[in-house]
Amino acid sequence: MVKETGRAWRVRFPCTYLGLAMELYPQKILVAVVLGAFMPDSDHPPSYPLNKFFEWYPMESMMDTQFIDYGSLEQPGTSMLFGPQLISFKLYRNCSAEDIELAKFLIRPSSLFLQDLSKAKNFSKEMFGSVKRAYILCNEDKVFPVEFQIWMAENIGAVDIKEIKDADLMAMLSKPQQLSMCLLDIAQTRT
C-alpha cells in the first residue's frame, strides 16, 4: 500500500504506481511511458481502464486464469492467478522457452483491487494531467489486443504512440532492443 496525505492506495498494476507518481511529482517526470498496462486518466476512477477491459474482453478470454473471490460482503475482493496456458500463449508468447518456464515458476496470486480502485478519487487534471504521456503499442500482444491498446493510448491522451512489431505483452523480453530504441526515441523527442 502506498500512502499519500488524505488517501491510501493499494496498488497492483504498475501504471497505477506511475499514475500516483504523476499525481505527486509531476514536475519530476518528463514523460510517462505506458507499455502493456492499464493506465488511469483524470476523468474517471482509477478502476476505469480495468472495467473497460473486462467489458470488451470477458474473463473467459483470460484462458486458464483463476479468479477467486475473497473477503467479506462488506469488503469483497477478487484475486487472480495466471494459468500456464495464458502465460505460454498470451503473456509470453514470443519469449524464449526459458522465460516462459521461469514465469510459470514465479507466478503468484494477486488481487485486482478493483473495489479499492473504484472507490479511489480521480487523479487531478492539475498534477497528473500536466504530465505528457507516451504509449508503446505491441502488435502481437494477445492480452491487450491492438484495438484496446489504441483506445488506451487515446484515453490517456498520449502525445507519442510508438509501435513494436512482433512484440507480445512482455516486450522487454521478446523485443528488448526495439523497446530500448522506442524509449530512446521518446526521451529524445521530449528533451
GUTIMAR-818308 format. One record per residue (C-alpha): residue in one letter; z, y, x. Coordinates in nm, 4 decimals. Layout:
N
REC | residu | zz | yy | xx
REC | A | Z | Y | X
...
END
This chain:
191
REC | residu | zz | yy | xx
REC | M | 0.0000 | 0.0000 | 0.0000
REC | V | -0.0845 | 0.3457 | 0.1256
REC | K | 0.1491 | 0.6228 | 0.0148
REC | E | 0.0474 | 0.9797 | -0.0464
REC | T | 0.2631 | 1.2583 | -0.1864
REC | G | 0.2861 | 1.2020 | -0.5615
REC | R | 0.0591 | 0.8980 | -0.5501
REC | A | 0.0847 | 0.5351 | -0.4416
REC | W | -0.2325 | 0.3394 | -0.3699
REC | R | -0.2744 | -0.0334 | -0.3414
REC | V | -0.5950 | -0.0783 | -0.1554
REC | R | -0.8137 | -0.3886 | -0.1446
REC | F | -1.1608 | -0.2594 | -0.0863
REC | P | -1.2344 | -0.0910 | 0.2490
REC | C | -1.4135 | 0.2037 | 0.0905
REC | T | -1.1045 | 0.2838 | -0.1103
REC | Y | -0.9379 | 0.3473 | 0.2267
REC | L | -1.2346 | 0.5632 | 0.3175
REC | G | -1.2035 | 0.7471 | -0.0147
REC | L | -0.8346 | 0.8091 | 0.0487
REC | A | -0.9123 | 0.9421 | 0.3988
REC | M | -1.1792 | 1.1687 | 0.2465
REC | E | -0.9231 | 1.2971 | -0.0032
REC | L | -0.6512 | 1.3609 | 0.2550
REC | Y | -0.8505 | 1.4712 | 0.5621
REC | P | -1.1976 | 1.5930 | 0.4577
REC | Q | -1.2149 | 1.8375 | 0.7496
REC | K | -1.1907 | 1.5454 | 0.9963
REC | I | -1.4829 | 1.3445 | 0.8523
REC | L | -1.8374 | 1.4380 | 0.9477
REC | V | -1.9972 | 1.1863 | 0.7126
REC | A | -1.8614 | 0.8904 | 0.5157
REC | V | -2.0861 | 0.5860 | 0.5577
REC | V | -2.0863 | 0.3108 | 0.2947
REC | L | -2.2197 | -0.0346 | 0.3780
REC | G | -2.1941 | -0.3182 | 0.1266
REC | A | -1.8848 | -0.1927 | -0.0502
REC | F | -1.7582 | -0.0324 | -0.3678
REC | M | -1.7182 | 0.3419 | -0.3250
REC | P | -1.5388 | 0.5556 | -0.5830
REC | D | -1.6537 | 0.9014 | -0.6876
REC | S | -1.4674 | 1.2101 | -0.8075
REC | D | -1.5845 | 1.1895 | -1.1709
REC | H | -1.4263 | 0.8543 | -1.2607
REC | P | -1.1166 | 0.6470 | -1.1834
REC | P | -1.1383 | 0.4532 | -0.8543
REC | S | -1.1997 | 0.1332 | -1.0561
REC | Y | -1.5316 | 0.2656 | -1.1921
REC | P | -1.7739 | 0.1028 | -0.9427
REC | L | -1.5963 | -0.2318 | -0.9741
REC | N | -1.6105 | -0.2130 | -1.3546
REC | K | -1.9807 | -0.1237 | -1.3385
REC | F | -2.0482 | -0.4166 | -1.1072
REC | F | -1.8911 | -0.6651 | -1.3488
REC | E | -2.0808 | -0.5060 | -1.6398
REC | W | -2.4092 | -0.5672 | -1.4594
REC | Y | -2.3188 | -0.8969 | -1.2952
REC | P | -2.0703 | -1.1192 | -1.4775
REC | M | -1.8018 | -1.3064 | -1.2873
REC | E | -2.0216 | -1.6172 | -1.3079
REC | S | -2.2591 | -1.4504 | -1.0601
REC | M | -1.9829 | -1.4939 | -0.8028
REC | M | -2.0576 | -1.8689 | -0.7972
REC | D | -1.7524 | -2.0733 | -0.6948
REC | T | -1.5186 | -1.7764 | -0.6543
REC | Q | -1.1867 | -1.8417 | -0.8245
REC | F | -1.0416 | -1.5619 | -1.0381
REC | I | -0.6759 | -1.6239 | -1.1158
REC | D | -0.4566 | -1.4158 | -1.3451
REC | Y | -0.1056 | -1.3405 | -1.2233
REC | G | 0.1777 | -1.1047 | -1.3063
REC | S | 0.3221 | -1.0328 | -1.6471
REC | L | 0.1932 | -0.8931 | -1.9755
REC | E | 0.3283 | -0.5524 | -1.8701
REC | Q | 0.1788 | -0.5693 | -1.5203
REC | P | -0.1144 | -0.8115 | -1.5209
REC | G | -0.3267 | -0.8764 | -1.2169
REC | T | -0.6262 | -1.0794 | -1.1102
REC | S | -0.6725 | -1.2384 | -0.7713
REC | M | -0.9935 | -1.3767 | -0.6315
REC | L | -1.0692 | -1.6384 | -0.3708
REC | F | -1.4255 | -1.6601 | -0.2451
REC | G | -1.5579 | -2.0154 | -0.2532
REC | P | -1.7591 | -2.1884 | 0.0204
REC | Q | -2.0861 | -2.1666 | -0.1768
REC | L | -2.0519 | -1.7899 | -0.2261
REC | I | -1.9692 | -1.7475 | 0.1418
REC | S | -2.2679 | -1.9558 | 0.2539
REC | F | -2.5325 | -1.8470 | 0.0055
REC | K | -2.4419 | -1.4865 | -0.0762
REC | L | -2.1909 | -1.3247 | 0.1590
REC | Y | -2.3035 | -1.4617 | 0.4964
REC | R | -2.6466 | -1.5981 | 0.4072
REC | N | -2.8294 | -1.4545 | 0.7107
REC | C | -2.5459 | -1.5077 | 0.9584
REC | S | -2.5018 | -1.7788 | 1.2172
REC | A | -2.3552 | -2.1152 | 1.1172
REC | E | -2.0540 | -2.0331 | 1.3368
REC | D | -1.9858 | -1.7075 | 1.1488
REC | I | -2.0161 | -1.8854 | 0.8141
REC | E | -1.7720 | -2.1605 | 0.9134
REC | L | -1.5270 | -1.9087 | 1.0583
REC | A | -1.5406 | -1.7070 | 0.7346
REC | K | -1.4684 | -2.0203 | 0.5300
REC | F | -1.1733 | -2.0984 | 0.7551
REC | L | -1.0275 | -1.7456 | 0.7420
REC | I | -1.0739 | -1.6714 | 0.3717
REC | R | -0.7576 | -1.5874 | 0.1767
REC | P | -0.6933 | -1.4929 | -0.1870
REC | S | -0.6845 | -1.1227 | -0.2553
REC | S | -0.6056 | -0.9080 | -0.5549
REC | L | -0.8747 | -0.6990 | -0.7210
REC | F | -0.6077 | -0.4354 | -0.8048
REC | L | -0.8320 | -0.3443 | -1.0970
REC | Q | -0.5376 | -0.2424 | -1.3161
REC | D | -0.3903 | -0.0216 | -1.0435
REC | L | -0.7251 | 0.1381 | -0.9613
REC | S | -0.7977 | 0.2073 | -1.3291
REC | K | -0.4680 | 0.3987 | -1.3613
REC | A | -0.5083 | 0.5958 | -1.0378
REC | K | -0.6067 | 0.9609 | -1.0517
REC | N | -0.9660 | 1.0511 | -0.9724
REC | F | -1.0382 | 1.1761 | -0.6244
REC | S | -1.0794 | 1.5545 | -0.6227
REC | K | -1.4084 | 1.7406 | -0.6011
REC | E | -1.2461 | 1.9943 | -0.3678
REC | M | -1.1307 | 1.7476 | -0.1000
REC | F | -1.3033 | 1.4098 | -0.1481
REC | G | -1.6129 | 1.5754 | -0.2940
REC | S | -1.6572 | 1.8063 | 0.0060
REC | V | -1.7370 | 1.5172 | 0.2440
REC | K | -2.1038 | 1.4271 | 0.2954
REC | R | -2.1859 | 1.0621 | 0.2213
REC | A | -2.4444 | 0.8184 | 0.3527
REC | Y | -2.5320 | 0.4756 | 0.2181
REC | I | -2.6801 | 0.1887 | 0.4159
REC | L | -2.8761 | -0.0407 | 0.1877
REC | C | -2.9028 | -0.4097 | 0.2853
REC | N | -3.2114 | -0.5513 | 0.1144
REC | E | -3.1071 | -0.9184 | 0.1446
REC | D | -2.7572 | -0.8630 | 0.0069
REC | K | -2.7078 | -1.1197 | -0.2701
REC | V | -2.3656 | -0.9923 | -0.3760
REC | F | -2.4732 | -0.6315 | -0.4301
REC | P | -2.8370 | -0.6556 | -0.5437
REC | V | -3.0646 | -0.3709 | -0.4340
REC | E | -3.0633 | -0.2047 | -0.7781
REC | F | -2.6815 | -0.1910 | -0.7702
REC | Q | -2.6847 | -0.0519 | -0.4162
REC | I | -2.9289 | 0.2194 | -0.5255
REC | W | -2.7049 | 0.3014 | -0.8222
REC | M | -2.4036 | 0.3151 | -0.5891
REC | A | -2.5836 | 0.5485 | -0.3448
REC | E | -2.6854 | 0.7791 | -0.6312
REC | N | -2.3417 | 0.7636 | -0.7955
REC | I | -2.1616 | 0.8716 | -0.4788
REC | G | -2.4183 | 1.1434 | -0.4079
REC | A | -2.5354 | 1.0012 | -0.0754
REC | V | -2.7244 | 1.2606 | 0.1282
REC | D | -2.8658 | 0.9923 | 0.3588
REC | I | -2.9848 | 0.6487 | 0.2492
REC | K | -3.0909 | 0.4060 | 0.5189
REC | E | -3.2187 | 0.0518 | 0.4749
REC | I | -3.1721 | -0.2507 | 0.6967
REC | K | -3.4414 | -0.5103 | 0.6351
REC | D | -3.3298 | -0.8747 | 0.6158
REC | A | -2.9603 | -0.7779 | 0.6215
REC | D | -2.7122 | -0.9552 | 0.3983
REC | L | -2.3719 | -0.8203 | 0.2933
REC | M | -2.2416 | -0.8861 | 0.6455
REC | A | -2.4955 | -0.6659 | 0.8247
REC | M | -2.2504 | -0.6190 | 1.1098
REC | L | -2.3024 | -0.9897 | 1.1864
REC | S | -2.6546 | -1.0581 | 1.0619
REC | K | -2.8222 | -0.7396 | 1.1935
REC | P | -2.5806 | -0.5678 | 1.4356
REC | Q | -2.8465 | -0.3831 | 1.6396
REC | Q | -3.0172 | -0.2434 | 1.3294
REC | L | -2.6802 | -0.1390 | 1.1872
REC | S | -2.5939 | 0.0376 | 1.5133
REC | M | -2.9269 | 0.2219 | 1.5017
REC | C | -2.8635 | 0.3319 | 1.1407
REC | L | -2.5174 | 0.4596 | 1.2305
REC | L | -2.6518 | 0.6470 | 1.5335
REC | D | -2.9304 | 0.7995 | 1.3252
REC | I | -2.6845 | 0.9145 | 1.0564
REC | A | -2.4498 | 1.0613 | 1.3190
REC | Q | -2.7343 | 1.2451 | 1.4953
REC | T | -2.8635 | 1.3810 | 1.1636
REC | R | -2.5212 | 1.5220 | 1.0784
REC | T | -2.4411 | 1.6860 | 1.4145
END
